[in-house]
Amino acid sequence: FKSSGVKTPTTWVFRSAAEAQRAADEVKYPVIVKDPYGYSSIGLLQAQDKSEFSTAIEEFFKNAKVGVEALVQNKVQALREARITYVDGRPFHGYWRIRENIKSASAASTRGGYQDFSFPLAEIAPFVERFANLTGVVVGGADFIWQEREPNVKVEPYCLEVSPTSDINPEPPTGWDKAYAEFKKEKGFRAAYLKVRRQWTDAMVLAVVDRYRRQRRSLFVELDGVLAGLAAAVPALKGARAELGPSLAGAAGALRELRALFFVRLFTVRGQAGDSFNTTQWWLDAKGIQYDELIVLRKAEHGAAYVQPGALVVAVS
């Protein structure tokens, strides 16, 4: 985090209890002692002063696996922190994790913490995007915290940690007022958990497709009135000279050629027609028409929302 420019509490890394004891006078208390590979705050310790630190660090290395360092971090005094799951730098899911009290080492549900899903995800989004860009960790779950008792989410937060394989806690039923750990014991928890995990998986798939799409220039082709004559436009689009006959078979071949150069996005206006997307998709598949994306519009003017700078559009004016 430090080398990436991420705002984070002062942190020390110790490879042994002896190394930590020698540096005890340099550590600024209170601190949290944690396993850099830990999860759910398991094994998390805290120390208010040098004496408590000495005890905590000995306990940590007594229970730690061989080769695991101790991560010692200044404790940010706050009741709540934000857990945000994001994909490609874009927030997907978030909630407040609220400590049982200010002395609690963690706001995790395993430590009696509460969750508040009334969360300003859009306001925190710029910090999430910046964090992902700085660190190169484009998918994960990050913990952000503000020093204030009532967080000002327009001020840059501290980032405590990030996990590329973060778990996701689903929102409990409306009116739930018990500790979140109790919700995990309820019958409906697993269904809610699997639902949000599926949504996250879908978001990751879409992010991969979106990255692929952004790496290639988009070519928008109007399905009605253009597709049959597309073969004639291939030379101009490819920057070469050749003559191809304007037929539907020629259009299929033309699109195969163009997909090597562009992200081909077919679009058509179908108004309020019933299942227009699936019908159109079936027709294209039946004709052997290859493309990357099909866009079915209700009104022609809606098409402008899809066209990015630098894209090419082949349409009837």
QUIVENVEN-V908455 format. One record per backbone hydrogen bond with DSSP energy under -0.5 kcal/mol. NH is the residue of the N-H (numbers start at 1). CO is the residue of the C=O. E is the energy in kcal/mol with one decimal. If there is no record, write none. Layout:
nh | co | e
NH | CO | E
NH | CO | E
//
This chain:
nh | co | e
5 | 1 | -0.9
5 | 2 | -0.8
6 | 1 | -2.4
8 | 6 | -0.6
12 | 72 | -3.2
14 | 70 | -2.4
20 | 16 | -1.9
21 | 17 | -2.6
22 | 18 | -2.0
23 | 19 | -1.1
24 | 21 | -1.1
26 | 23 | -1.7
27 | 23 | -1.0
29 | 27 | -0.6
30 | 47 | -0.6
31 | 47 | -2.4
32 | 73 | -2.9
33 | 45 | -3.2
34 | 32 | -0.5
34 | 71 | -2.7
36 | 69 | -0.7
38 | 35 | -1.9
42 | 39 | -2.3
44 | 41 | -1.8
45 | 33 | -2.7
47 | 31 | -2.4
53 | 49 | -2.2
54 | 50 | -2.3
55 | 51 | -1.6
56 | 52 | -2.8
57 | 53 | -2.9
58 | 54 | -1.5
59 | 55 | -2.0
60 | 56 | -2.6
61 | 57 | -2.1
62 | 58 | -1.4
63 | 59 | -1.5
63 | 60 | -0.6
64 | 60 | -1.6
68 | 65 | -1.9
70 | 14 | -3.1
71 | 34 | -2.7
71 | 69 | -0.5
72 | 12 | -3.0
72 | 70 | -0.7
73 | 32 | -2.6
73 | 71 | -0.5
74 | 10 | -2.6
75 | 30 | -2.2
76 | 74 | -0.6
77 | 75 | -0.6
78 | 76 | -1.3
81 | 97 | -2.3
82 | 144 | -3.5
83 | 95 | -2.4
84 | 82 | -0.6
84 | 142 | -2.6
85 | 93 | -3.0
86 | 140 | -2.7
87 | 90 | -2.6
88 | 138 | -1.5
89 | 138 | -1.5
90 | 87 | -1.9
92 | 85 | -3.3
93 | 85 | -1.9
95 | 83 | -1.6
96 | 116 | -3.1
97 | 81 | -3.5
98 | 96 | -0.6
98 | 114 | -3.3
99 | 79 | -3.7
99 | 97 | -0.5
104 | 101 | -1.9
111 | 108 | -1.8
112 | 109 | -1.5
113 | 108 | -2.0
114 | 98 | -2.5
116 | 96 | -2.2
119 | 117 | -1.7
121 | 119 | -1.9
124 | 120 | -1.6
125 | 121 | -1.1
127 | 124 | -1.0
128 | 124 | -1.6
129 | 125 | -2.6
130 | 126 | -2.1
131 | 127 | -2.3
132 | 128 | -2.4
133 | 129 | -2.2
134 | 130 | -2.5
135 | 131 | -2.4
136 | 132 | -2.1
138 | 136 | -1.1
140 | 86 | -1.9
141 | 163 | -2.2
142 | 84 | -2.7
143 | 161 | -2.3
144 | 82 | -2.6
144 | 142 | -0.6
145 | 158 | -2.4
146 | 80 | -0.5
151 | 149 | -0.7
153 | 151 | -0.9
155 | 152 | -2.1
158 | 145 | -2.9
159 | 7 | -2.6
160 | 143 | -2.9
160 | 158 | -0.6
161 | 143 | -0.7
163 | 141 | -2.2
166 | 163 | -1.5
170 | 168 | -0.6
176 | 173 | -1.9
180 | 113 | -1.3
182 | 179 | -1.5
183 | 179 | -0.8
183 | 180 | -0.6
184 | 180 | -1.4
185 | 182 | -1.1
186 | 183 | -1.7
189 | 186 | -1.2
192 | 188 | -1.8
193 | 189 | -2.8
194 | 190 | -2.8
195 | 191 | -1.9
196 | 192 | -1.9
197 | 193 | -2.0
198 | 194 | -2.2
199 | 195 | -2.0
200 | 196 | -2.0
201 | 197 | -2.3
202 | 198 | -2.5
203 | 199 | -2.1
204 | 200 | -2.1
205 | 201 | -2.2
206 | 202 | -2.5
207 | 203 | -2.0
208 | 204 | -2.0
209 | 205 | -2.2
210 | 206 | -2.7
211 | 207 | -2.4
212 | 208 | -2.3
213 | 209 | -2.6
214 | 210 | -2.6
215 | 211 | -1.4
216 | 212 | -0.5
216 | 213 | -1.1
219 | 263 | -2.2
220 | 218 | -0.5
220 | 312 | -3.3
221 | 219 | -0.5
221 | 265 | -2.0
222 | 314 | -2.7
223 | 267 | -3.1
225 | 223 | -0.6
227 | 222 | -0.7
227 | 223 | -0.6
229 | 226 | -1.0
230 | 227 | -1.6
232 | 229 | -0.9
233 | 230 | -1.9
234 | 230 | -0.7
234 | 231 | -0.9
237 | 233 | -2.2
238 | 234 | -2.6
239 | 235 | -0.9
240 | 235 | -2.6
242 | 240 | -0.5
247 | 245 | -1.4
251 | 247 | -2.3
252 | 248 | -2.0
253 | 249 | -1.9
254 | 250 | -2.5
255 | 251 | -2.5
256 | 252 | -1.6
257 | 253 | -1.9
258 | 254 | -2.7
259 | 255 | -2.2
260 | 257 | -1.2
261 | 258 | -1.6
262 | 258 | -2.8
263 | 217 | -2.6
264 | 262 | -0.9
265 | 219 | -2.8
266 | 264 | -0.6
266 | 293 | -2.2
267 | 221 | -2.3
268 | 295 | -1.9
270 | 268 | -0.6
270 | 297 | -3.0
271 | 297 | -0.7
273 | 270 | -1.9
276 | 273 | -0.6
276 | 274 | -1.5
279 | 275 | -2.0
280 | 276 | -2.4
281 | 277 | -2.7
282 | 278 | -2.5
283 | 279 | -2.1
284 | 280 | -2.4
285 | 281 | -2.4
286 | 282 | -2.4
287 | 283 | -1.6
288 | 285 | -1.1
289 | 284 | -2.6
290 | 288 | -0.6
292 | 264 | -2.3
293 | 264 | -1.6
295 | 266 | -2.9
296 | 294 | -0.5
297 | 268 | -3.2
297 | 295 | -0.6
302 | 299 | -1.5
303 | 300 | -1.7
304 | 301 | -0.9
305 | 302 | -1.2
306 | 303 | -1.8
307 | 303 | -0.8
308 | 306 | -0.5
311 | 308 | -1.8
312 | 218 | -2.6
314 | 220 | -3.4
315 | 313 | -0.6
317 | 315 | -0.6
//
